[in-house]
């Protein structure tokens, strides 16, 4: 069995993700806007809001900087009990 090759995006951000330095979307916090979910840039650590949010600041950051690899900052969902 062969190991799949990693894409260039993942190779560029290998290692530990940058530390989270804010409690919300950095742009939304600055302008008083609300967000739905958060994404963290794995290149520089910037935190922005998802595409379901009004500002779509994570996508805006990717478009402006070319930083295309992100991770969700939402806590993992616990499985619902099947009762």
Backbone torsions as a table, in degrees:
resi	resn	phi	psi	omega
1	UNK	NA	133.1	-179.8
2	UNK	-94.8	151.9	177.9
3	UNK	-86.2	131.1	179.0
4	UNK	-65.4	145.8	178.1
5	UNK	-77.3	144.3	175.7
6	UNK	-82.1	143.8	177.2
7	UNK	-72.5	163.2	-177.8
8	UNK	-60.8	-32.7	179.4
9	UNK	-61.6	-44.6	-178.9
10	UNK	-72.6	-35.8	177.4
11	UNK	-64.1	-33.5	-178.5
12	UNK	-69.4	-22.5	-176.7
13	UNK	-118.9	23.9	-179.6
14	UNK	-58.8	143.9	-179.9
15	UNK	110.3	-167.8	-178.7
16	UNK	-71.1	143.2	176.3
17	UNK	-67.3	154.7	177.4
18	UNK	-60.9	153.2	177.7
19	UNK	-65.9	146.6	176.7
20	UNK	-79.7	126.0	-173.6
21	UNK	-114.1	13.2	-178.3
22	UNK	-151.0	164.1	179.0
23	UNK	-99.5	9.2	-178.7
24	UNK	-171.8	-174.0	176.1
25	UNK	-62.4	122.9	-175.3
26	UNK	-60.1	-40.5	-179.6
27	UNK	-73.4	-43.8	178.8
28	UNK	-60.0	-41.8	178.8
29	UNK	-61.4	-38.8	-178.2
30	UNK	-69.3	-30.8	-176.3
31	UNK	-108.9	2.9	177.5
32	UNK	76.1	29.7	-179.7
33	UNK	-99.9	158.7	177.3
34	UNK	-101.1	160.3	179.8
35	UNK	-131.4	164.8	179.1
36	UNK	-94.8	-57.4	177.7
37	UNK	-139.7	165.3	-175.5
38	UNK	-115.2	148.7	175.8
39	UNK	-130.3	143.4	177.5
40	UNK	-114.6	131.3	175.3
41	UNK	-69.1	126.7	-179.4
42	UNK	-84.2	-4.0	176.8
43	UNK	-88.1	-49.6	-174.1
44	UNK	-119.9	-11.6	177.7
45	UNK	94.3	-4.4	-178.6
46	UNK	-59.5	140.0	178.3
47	UNK	-106.2	127.7	178.8
48	UNK	-135.5	168.6	-179.2
49	UNK	-87.2	156.8	-176.1
50	UNK	-75.3	175.2	-179.0
51	UNK	-72.5	-10.6	173.3
52	UNK	-85.1	-8.2	177.7
53	UNK	-86.9	158.9	-178.4
54	UNK	-58.1	-46.1	-172.9
55	UNK	-79.8	-25.8	-176.9
56	UNK	49.1	44.6	-172.1
57	UNK	-71.0	-27.2	176.7
58	UNK	-65.7	-43.9	177.5
59	UNK	-66.1	-38.4	177.0
60	UNK	-61.0	-42.5	177.9
61	UNK	-61.8	-44.7	-179.9
62	UNK	-61.5	-41.9	179.9
63	UNK	-66.5	-36.9	-178.2
64	UNK	-76.8	-33.4	-171.7
65	UNK	-107.7	-19.9	-172.9
66	UNK	82.2	5.0	177.0
67	UNK	-80.7	104.2	-170.1
68	UNK	-105.5	1.5	-176.2
69	UNK	-112.5	122.1	-176.6
70	UNK	-130.3	170.1	170.6
71	UNK	-137.0	155.2	176.1
72	UNK	-76.3	143.0	173.9
73	UNK	-105.4	13.2	177.1
74	UNK	-77.3	140.3	176.1
75	UNK	-63.9	147.8	178.3
76	UNK	-61.0	143.5	177.7
77	UNK	-80.2	138.5	176.7
78	UNK	-84.2	145.1	179.4
79	UNK	-63.5	139.3	179.0
80	UNK	-76.8	148.3	-179.1
81	UNK	-77.1	137.0	179.7
82	UNK	-95.6	91.3	-179.8
83	UNK	-113.3	NA	NA
